[in-house]
Amino acid sequence: MDTATPAVTVALHDGTSVVAETGQVDARRHGELLLPAVDRVLAEAGVKLDAVTDLAVGVGPGPYTGLRVGLVTAATFGSALSVPVHGLCTLDALAYAAGRDGLEGPFAVATDARRKEVYWARYEDFRTRDGDPAVDRPADIADRLAGLPVAGAGALLYPEAFPDARGPEHVSAGALAALAAERLASGAALLPPQPLYLRRPDAQVPKNYKVVTPK
């Protein structure tokens, strides 16, 4: 499952291929949409939740509120089922999907980070990231990515900085699950299911509290 972007997406993978998948794009309803999406996928596959042996969840980068919905849900399922929970960079899953759609490397992936910024990473091919994910203004990285195709919603939002924008626009849990299954089968290490925020959340605890009770 992944909730790091406006797409709330869930898939079930049997170790060989995707059995069922669903997704809906809504940046404000991650909490409302995720559990019904899990129910739909399980119903389509004709299995119960206790049949799941591993959970893979996108760890971002992504906005604080949406991202934590998927991480907390995955952690809760993992605890209830006593199964491992694996983290996967959301940008890696998007790059994997782009590669399976025919995009050859090198290329970059960019998602909307709001504040007129993008979360992005560069890839040598659809399985190999070149460096760590980052968050920047499109104009500040346009020269570094000049001549490269850039997949994702971030590229489509800023065509002046990324003239060779490509799909897919949003990550799919099917691609995330397939990449996680591939890495698990090869013995490769996955990430811990911890959020990759890259910057502080918008919400801040007030420094000075206003006294509202009588003295």
N, C-alpha and C positions, 0 to 999 in steps of 0.2 A: 504494500500500500504506500501511497505517497500523497501528502498534502502540503508540500513545500511551495507549490505554485497555485494559481487559481483552479487548477484541475484537481478534483477529488477522485482518485483512481485506485481501483482494487483489482487484483487478478489472482487466480489460482493456477499453480504450475505443478505438474506431476513429476518433474525431474527431467522430462524430455521435451514437453511442449506446454503451451498455455491451454488450460482446460476451459477456463471461463474468465471473462474480463468485463469491467464496466468503468465508466468515467463520466464525470459531469463537470463543466467549467462554471464555477461560481466562487468568486473571491471572498465572499462574506458568509458562506454557509458550510464551512468545512465540518463543524461540529454536528450539524443537522444531517449532512449527507453521508458521512463516512459509514456509520453502522448499517443503515439501509443498503448501502453499496456492498458491504460484506455479506449481508443476508442474500442479496440478489445473486452474487457470484456463487455462493454455496448452493443455493437452490438450483441454479442453472446446471451446476456440476453434479447435483444429486448426492451431495455429501454433507456431513455434519462438521461443525467446527473442530470437534475432537479428532478428526482425521488428519488435521494439519500437523506436520512434523517439524517445520521450521517457519519462521516469520522473517520477512525482509521488509524494511521500511526505509523510505527516503529520508536522509538526514539534512537535506538542504544542499546549499544555502537557500534560505527563504525567510520571509517575514515571520516574526515571532509567533503571532497568534495562530496562523494557519499551520505552521510547521509543528507546533507542539501537539496539535490534535492527533496527528498520525503517530507521533512518537509515544504519547501517553497511551493511546489505544493499543499499539503494538506491545508495549511493555505490560499492559494489563492482560492482554490475551496470552502473552508468553508466560506470565506468572500463573494464570489460571490453568493453563494447559501443561505447564512444566516443560516447555520447548524453548530452544534457543531463539533469540531475536538478533538479527543481523542488520547492521546499518549499511547503507549504500549511498554514495553521493548522487543527488538528484541530477546533477549535470552529467555524470557518467551514464546514467540511464537514458537521458535524452540523446547523448552522443551515440550510444549503442543503437537506439531506435533510428537515428539519422543514418547510421552506417548500414543498417539492415534495409533502409529505403534506397540505398544506392549511393550515398554521399561518401566519397573517398577522401582520405586524409592527404595532407594536413587540413584541418578546419577548426572552427571554434564553435562554442555553444554559448548562448546568452539568454538569460531569463530576466523578467522584469523585477527590479529590486525597489521600485517606487523611488520617490525623491529625485526623479530624473536620472536614476542610475540603473546599472545592470549588474547581475551576478554573472560571471563568465569564467570560462577556462578554455585553453587551447588543447587540441588533440593531434597526436601524430597519426592515429587511425581510430576507428570507432571503439577500440578496446583500450587504448593507451593515452592517458592524459599527460600533458607536458606541463608540469608545475602544479601549484595549488590553485584552487578556486579563489576568485577575488571579487571585489565590488568596486566599481568605478563609474564615472560619467562616460557615456559613449564617446564624446569628443576626445577624451583623454587617452583612449585606447585605439582610436580609429587608425592611427599610423602603425601601431604595433600589429594590427590585424589586417592591414591593407593587402588586398589581393587574395584573401582567404574567404571562402564561403562561411557564413555564420548561421547556425540553426537556432531556432527557438523564438519565443515571443519577444524577447529583448531585441533581437535583430530586426524583427518586423516593425517594432515600435519606432526605431531610429534608422530609417533607410539612408539618411544623409551620412551617418557614420558607418553603416554596414550595407553598402550597395548590393552585395551579393547575399541577400537574406534567403534562408531556406527553411523548409519544414523539417520535422514536425514542429508545430507551434508549442505544444505542451507535452510534458512527460506522460508516458503511459505505464501503468503498473505491469502490463504484460512484458514490456521491455525490461523493466526493473527486475521482475521475477526471473526472466530468462537469463539476464546477466548475473544475478545472484546465484542461480542454479549452476551456471557455467563455472563461476569462480569456486563455489563449494565443491563441485565435482573434481576440479583440478587441484584442490587443496590450498587454494589461495586464501589469504586472510581477508576478511571483510571488516568493516568499521564497527566500533561499538555504537549502539543505538542512542547516540547523543547528538543534540542539535548543532548544526554548523551555521551559526548566525552571521559571522563576519563583522557585525557591528552591533551596537547597543540597541535595545528595544526603544520604541518611541515613548512608551509609558515610563514615567519616572516617579519614584516615591518623593513626595514633597519634603523639602528640607526643613521648613518651618511649619508646624501645625498650628492652626488657628484654634484658640480655646473657645469652646462653645458651651461649657458647663459653668454654672454659677460658682463663684469663688467662696 
